[in-house]
């Protein structure tokens, strides 16, 4: 149901990367041993990561057991608030959790004569826990791509998807921090140059497909502006593995009280480009994304922009959130329906044969498919019968 001449926006969440092994919300911060982490992040190349990440994971699970948070996003928000609002109650709770979570480890260290070293490291963790947590998050959303080959069969739908994107018509809006799109594009020697990976403050070329990362990337760093030492800027160039440095400030907008200001300071131009694309889009693809509760700004701005373009002739949305009907998919359907304005809403699934396109109807299709089923063959699921 996508007109050949219409503009389209792809809205991507963590479910987009999941078929390749990317973590979903429920996968983050599962408890691991230092040895398990070292299998991916050696001490030589990623100093202190295998030592600090288990502290992050234990603290997460202990806090969840105490009812302080229900998932990883709420945990990230709690830590961010704790370390950016002075030494308040949340900071004291984090301090106590770190102490409780590692009491047994401290006893083991005391028995082996390493108690002083343990206490020193615990103090280091408490002092820098917000940065350590953010580095841990970046490592968890990057690990599945280590030793992953874009030539492998699992990547075929992603390579096909890159090939299908139309410069000047399609826009990709991603909330993922990982490098899946970059890696898939690099595998397409002919088509990779048609993508423009959005740079904050820059205009999008009209002959490219913009890829707009609204919450940053594991490849982006926050650094000092060479023209103004008092100003902090985001550097998107270089392609360095920022996880290698424990002191690197990775430019990802994790949940928390500072996220809104961070986005406003560094990514505002990317959000504006996304809103402009949504306003002029006749078709919206939502793939593996659910507008999380910790990010009401995204729901307000992006859905508001799509609704603002309701006067466009043909209007369609395609929701791809797995084969099962879930609370998240039902919620997404209601959110998308709210953008219809005065149009008649027609909801169907991928088995429906849509014969006509009406300018007064908003067609919403809930595809009972996974990302890997849909993206590589999406035209076969979205083109009306009479246009095939």
URDA-V425449 format. One record per residue. OMEGA is omega as a letter, one per 30 degrees, with the letter a starting at -180 (999 if undefined). NEAR is the number of other C-alpha atoms within 10 Angstrom. Layout:
<<OMEGA,NEAR> <OMEGA,NEAR>>
This chain:
<<l,26> <l,24> <a,17> <a,10> <a,8> <l,16> <a,21> <l,25> <l,24> <l,19> <a,23> <l,21> <a,22> <l,21> <l,24> <a,26> <a,24> <a,16> <l,15> <a,17> <l,15> <a,22> <l,19> <a,16> <a,13> <a,11> <a,12> <l,18> <l,23> <a,14> <l,16> <l,14> <l,12> <a,16> <l,12> <l,11> <l,19> <l,15> <l,10> <a,15> <a,21> <l,15> <a,15> <a,9> <a,12> <a,17> <l,15> <a,16> <a,23> <l,22> <a,16> <a,21> <l,24> <l,20> <l,23> <a,24> <a,20> <l,20> <l,24> <a,29> <l,22> <l,16> <l,19> <l,16> <l,11> <l,10> <l,9> <l,16> <a,18> <a,15> <a,17> <a,22> <l,19> <l,18> <l,22> <l,21> <a,19> <a,21> <l,23> <l,24> <a,19> <a,23> <l,21> <l,14> <a,13> <a,10> <a,10> <a,12> <a,11> <l,18> <l,21> <l,14> <l,16> <l,20> <a,19> <l,13> <l,20> <l,23> <a,18> <a,15> <a,19> <l,17> <a,12> <l,11> <l,14> <l,20> <l,14> <l,14> <l,16> <a,15> <a,10> <l,9> <a,11> <a,13> <a,16> <l,12> <l,13> <a,18> <l,15> <a,10> <l,14> <l,19> <l,15> <l,13> <a,19> <a,18> <a,13> <a,12> <a,24> <l,21> <l,19> <l,22> <a,24> <l,21> <l,26> <l,23> <a,21> <l,22> <a,21> <l,19> <l,22> <a,19> <a,17> <a,18> <l,16> <a,9> <l,8> <a,14> <l,13> <l,20> <a,13> <a,8> <a,10> <a,15> <a,21> <l,16> <a,19> <l,27> <l,24> <l,16> <l,19> <a,24> <a,17> <a,16> <a,19> <l,16> <a,17> <a,16> <a,20> <l,22> <l,27> <l,23> <a,26> <l,24> <a,20> <l,24> <a,24> <a,25> <a,16> <a,20> <l,21> <a,14> <l,19> <a,23> <l,22> <l,16> <a,17> <a,17> <a,9> <a,10> <a,15> <a,18> <a,12> <l,19> <l,22> <l,19> <a,17> <l,23> <a,20> <l,21> <a,11> <l,10> <l,12> <l,18> <a,14> <a,11> <a,13> <l,19> <l,23> <l,28> <a,22> <a,25> <a,24> <l,25> <l,21> <a,26> <l,20> <l,25> <a,21> <l,21> <l,21> <a,16> <l,16> <l,14> <a,13> <l,10> <a,7> <a,9> <a,9> <a,8> <l,10> <a,14> <l,16> <l,21> <a,19> <a,19> <l,10> <l,9> <a,10> <l,12> <a,12> <l,20> <a,22> <a,19> <l,15> <a,15> <a,12> <l,14> <a,18> <a,23> <l,26> <a,27> <l,21> <l,24> <l,21> <a,20> <a,18> <a,16> <a,17> <l,15> <l,12> <l,16> <a,20> <a,11> <a,14> <a,22> <a,23> <a,16> <l,20> <l,26> <l,21> <l,15> <l,19> <l,26> <l,20> <a,16> <a,24> <l,27> <a,22> <a,20> <l,24> <a,26> <l,25> <l,23> <l,21> <a,22> <l,25> <a,22> <a,22> <a,21> <a,20> <a,14> <a,11> <a,14> <l,15> <l,10> <a,13> <l,16> <a,16> <a,11> <a,15> <l,22> <l,20> <l,16> <l,21> <l,24> <a,18> <l,18> <a,20> <a,21> <l,17> <a,14> <a,14> <a,20> <a,27> <l,25> <l,24> <a,27> <a,24> <a,25> <l,25> <a,20> <a,13> <l,11> <a,12> <l,11> <a,9> <a,13> <l,19> <l,11> <l,13> <l,19> <l,19> <l,10> <a,15> <l,20> <a,21> <a,13> <a,19> <a,23> <a,14> <a,11> <l,16> <a,14> <l,18> <a,12> <l,16> <l,15> <a,14> <a,15> <a,11> <l,12> <l,15> <a,15> <a,12> <l,11> <a,17> <a,12> <l,13> <a,17> <l,17> <a,26> <l,24> <a,24> <l,23> <a,23> <l,23> <a,17> <l,17> <l,19> <a,22> <l,21> <a,16> <a,21> <a,23> <a,19> <a,14> <l,18> <l,15> <l,13> <a,20> <a,21> <l,17> <a,18> <a,14> <a,9> <a,11> <999,8>>
